[in-house]
Amino acid sequence: MKKTLFLAVLTFCLLGTDAFGQQATKPPEKAGDAKLPFKWDLSLNMYPLVKTGRLGFLIRYSPNQKGAFRLSFDNVQFGKTKSAQYIGVIDGPRLDTIRVTTSTFGYGTQRIGYEVHFNSDQHQLYCGMDLGFFFYYERHNPGIAHTSRMYKLSANPFVGLKYRVLDRLSLSAELSGQLVYQLSSVIAHNRETMSDNKLWALSIESSHFFNISYHF
């Protein structure tokens, strides 16, 4: 009786220790697990990179599995150029500077929005809305001495499909529409408005057609 009781207690201790060790050790995460702990992902927008050589990126924050907040930047660039016009001299090859023109410019697109998720194993269907802002300016001095400006405000509904290749790597395709209000103007050096244009437009675009996402 004592021997049988001793064996039972020993077996319980061994099995209990093994079970505890299994619970304390976190199982490896699988790509199809809908409860992966990654709340952030950074997506590279490959469409403008292939088309224009410029890189766009999108960052998402998912507080839960139902959706994510998103912020994107596309084609953001600032710069300054300097040009000079020269005149030739009749009695020699020397060139004299007659005018130096400088210009500054900047442009870019930013979007902020929210997407809703529908998960199924490694696949995810998502849809949502972005609010976008585009700006462009170009200022010349003295030269032709005017400033060009353009602003766009847009609402961008979208739908996309994401496939999780690995735990931290996904591929996605996205189609987006655009309802945009555009305001552009040209202002002379004396601050008088030379032209002023306003535009409403509705279009379908594919600026986020193919993304590679890293989850962290």
C-alpha positions, 0 to 999 in steps of 0.5 A, spaced: 500 500 500 505 504 501 509 502 495 503 504 491 501 511 494 509 512 493 509 511 486 502 515 485 505 521 488 512 520 484 508 520 478 503 526 480 510 530 481 513 528 475 507 530 470 505 536 474 512 539 473 512 537 466 505 540 465 507 547 468 514 547 464 509 547 458 505 552 460 511 557 462 514 556 455 510 560 450 509 556 444 512 558 437 507 563 433 504 561 427 503 565 421 495 563 421 494 565 428 489 571 429 492 573 436 499 575 434 501 580 439 504 585 433 500 591 434 505 595 429 506 594 421 510 598 417 509 598 409 513 600 403 508 602 397 512 599 391 507 602 386 510 609 386 517 606 387 517 602 381 513 607 377 517 614 379 523 611 383 520 615 389 518 611 396 512 611 399 510 608 406 505 607 411 505 605 418 499 602 422 497 601 429 492 596 431 490 596 438 486 590 437 484 585 431 478 588 429 482 594 425 488 599 425 489 606 425 494 608 419 498 614 417 502 614 410 507 619 406 508 619 399 513 623 394 515 628 400 520 632 397 524 639 399 529 642 395 532 648 392 535 650 385 540 655 382 541 657 375 545 663 372 544 666 365 551 668 361 552 672 355 558 672 351 563 677 349 565 679 342 572 680 343 574 673 347 571 667 350 569 670 356 562 669 359 559 674 364 554 673 369 548 677 367 542 674 372 542 669 377 535 665 379 534 661 385 528 657 386 525 653 392 520 648 392 516 642 396 511 637 395 508 631 398 502 627 400 500 625 407 494 621 409 491 619 416 485 614 416 482 607 419 481 600 417 476 595 419 479 588 419 476 581 417 481 575 418 481 568 416 487 564 418 493 568 414 488 572 410 485 579 411 480 583 408 480 590 410 477 596 408 476 604 411 477 611 409 483 616 409 483 623 409 489 626 405 492 632 404 497 634 398 501 640 397 506 643 392 509 650 392 515 653 387 518 660 389 522 664 384 527 669 386 528 674 382 527 671 375 520 670 373 519 672 380 512 669 382 510 663 387 506 657 385 502 654 390 497 648 390 493 644 395 489 638 395 484 636 400 481 629 399 477 623 402 479 616 400 475 610 401 479 604 400 479 596 400 485 591 400 487 584 401 493 582 405 496 575 406 501 573 411 507 570 409 511 569 415 510 572 422 513 578 421 512 579 413 505 580 409 504 582 402 497 586 400 494 589 394 489 595 395 485 599 391 483 606 393 478 612 390 479 619 391 474 625 392 478 631 392 478 639 392 484 642 389 486 649 390 491 652 386 494 659 385 500 663 382 502 670 386 506 675 383 512 678 386 508 684 389 503 679 392 498 680 387 494 674 384 495 672 377 491 666 377 486 662 382 483 655 380 479 651 384 477 644 382 472 638 385 474 631 382 472 624 383 477 618 381 479 611 382 487 610 383 492 605 385 497 609 389 497 603 394 496 597 389 502 593 392 505 593 399 510 589 403 509 590 410 513 588 416 510 587 423 513 589 430 
